[in-house]
Amino acid sequence: MLVAFSVAPSGQPQGGTGNADGSVHDAVAAAVRVVRDSGLPHRTTSMFTEIEGEWDEVFDVVKRATDAVAPYGSRVSLVLKADIRPGYSGELDGKIERLEAAVDRQKAEGGLG
């Protein structure tokens, strides 16, 4: 399964400390550290982190990443999208490779793209 998720704090953390500019990079760094330490295949972009694995292991990482963000605000927002495709692995890169091949094929055929 592939999961793309974004987790961010909102509100003031207990004690009222936070980044004066409202940025959440420290909180996101705490979440990304959890993902990297998990050992599961992953990719982080400017908006989401993608992670690949079995249901229980992926959602355990998402929960721990969410918990890592909690101290940075009075609440946490979690956006999650999952691609559940039993029997497939290596899709974190495989989907991108198939997409790029399709774009190249269409371009060579003079089609869209």
N, C-alpha and C positions, 0 to 999 in steps of 0.2 A: 504494500500500500504506500501511496505517496500522500503526504500531508503538507500543505502550504499554510503557514500560520504567521500571524503578526500579533504580538503582545506588547501592550504599553500601559504605563500607569496614568492615572489622572487624579486630580485633586492634590492637596498638600499631604505629604506624609505626616505621620504623627510626630509632633515636635515642630512642625512648620518649616522644615528645611527642604530645599529643593533647588534646582537650577533656576537662577534668576531669569534666564532667557526662555524658560519653558521647555528646553530641549529634554529629550528622554534617552540620549545616547548612553548614559551610565546604566540605566535600567535595561535597555536593550542589550548592552554588553553582558550584563549578568545572565540574561536569557540565552544569548548566543554561546556563552561559556558552557552552560549546561548541555546544549546541543552538541557542541564540539567534544565535550568530555564523554558523551554517550557512546562514541565509537560507531554510530550509525552513519550511513551515507547522508550527506546534507549539502546544502548550498544556501548561502545568505545573499540576498540582494538588497537594494535600498528600501524595499517595501515589505518583503516577506522572507521567511526562512522555510526552505523545503527540506523534508526529512523522509527517508525511506526505511521501511522495515515492516515487521509484523504488527498487527493491531495493538496488542498489549504493550509492546516495547515502545512504539511510537507515541501512544497516548500517555505513557508514563513520563516520557521526555517532555511532552507538551505540558503536562501538569507540573513537573519540576521547574520548567522554564517560567511558567506562570507564577509559581510560588516565589521564584527568584526575583521577580519584578515587584511583587507585592509591597516590600518595604519602601519603595520609591513613591508611593502615592496612597491615597485613602481608598482607591478602588483600582481595578485592573480591567482593561478591555482586551478581549481575545477574539480575533477573527480567524476562522479556520475553514479550509476547503480540503476535502479528501477525495482521492481517486482510489477506489477499492477494486482491485483487479486480481482475484485469486490466481495463483499459479505463475505470476510474473514477478521478476526481480530485475534489477538493473535499469529500471525505468526512469530514474532520475536523469540519466544521460541518454538512455535509449529513445525516449520521446523526442528529445531535442535533435538527436541524430536523424530520426525518421523525418522530422519536420524540415530540417536543412536539406535532406536528400530530395524531398518533394519540391521545395522551392527551386533547387538547382535543376531538377528535371523539368519543371514548368518553364523555367527561364530558357533552357536549351531547346524546348519544343516551341518557344515563341508564345507561350500561353501567358496566363496571369503572372504577375510578379516581375 
